[in-house]
Amino acid sequence: MNKRNQFSNFSDLMQKKQPPKELPPSSQNIMATILQSMPKEASITKIEYEGPRIALYTNSPRYLLEHNETISNLVNIIKKRIVIRTDESIRKPEDECRIIITEFVPKEAGGTRNFI
């Protein structure tokens, strides 16, 4: 064996072969990962990308608040920030929200307009 081949083999041996890093799921697989990871009780109705975040719309936000470890585990898997939002079907109408706000916010607070 000549010296050149000997050194190239030696350098190959000296380089540490590192195991491949586990990459987060690609954007194509993120939605599938979310749907597989979330229990049916979470009642996810829609998934949307919002810049660097992912918004999960649900009919049962109380379940996700009580089982926040589910979201925490999902964040560790997909390596994205997650925002929980209520589905439009369970929200109160805008007019009703304005009435509720004016009832609960004291006049001394000085609020004249509500932005909803």
Secondary structure, DSSP 8 states (H G I E B T S, - for coil): --HHHHHHHHHHHHS-----------HHHHHHHHHHHS-GGG-EEEEEEETTEEEEEES-HHHHHHTHHHHHHHHHHH-SEEEEEE-GGGS--HHHHHHHHHHHS-GGG-------
